[in-house]
Amino acid sequence: MEDEGFIHLTVIHSIQFKNPQTAAHTNNVEGMWRHVKVSLSQCYRKKRFYGRYLAQFMFLKRCRILNIKPLTEFFKFAGELYDPKAM
């Protein structure tokens, strides 16, 4: 992740919930993951599909934030990926 410009910070929860030197905490990640899990069906949740579930959640969240229709946005992205000349 550091190659992509991210910095990995740590928190030792047995000592504190927020690192006093770096101000790192896990509240945002844990809160977002809670929203992802709530959006999933309890019956069909499989660990091997977590990446797909997360991608779907992020896509739908982006659509809500931008106030755009998910189906329209999906077809727009699909159209950008599809090259009719390649067939």
Buried (B, 14 or more C-beta within 10 A) or exposed (E): EEEEEEEEEEBEEEEEEEBEEEEEBBEEEEEBBEEBEEEBEEEEEEEEEBEEBBEBBEBEBEBEEEEEEEEEBEEEEEEEEEEEEEE
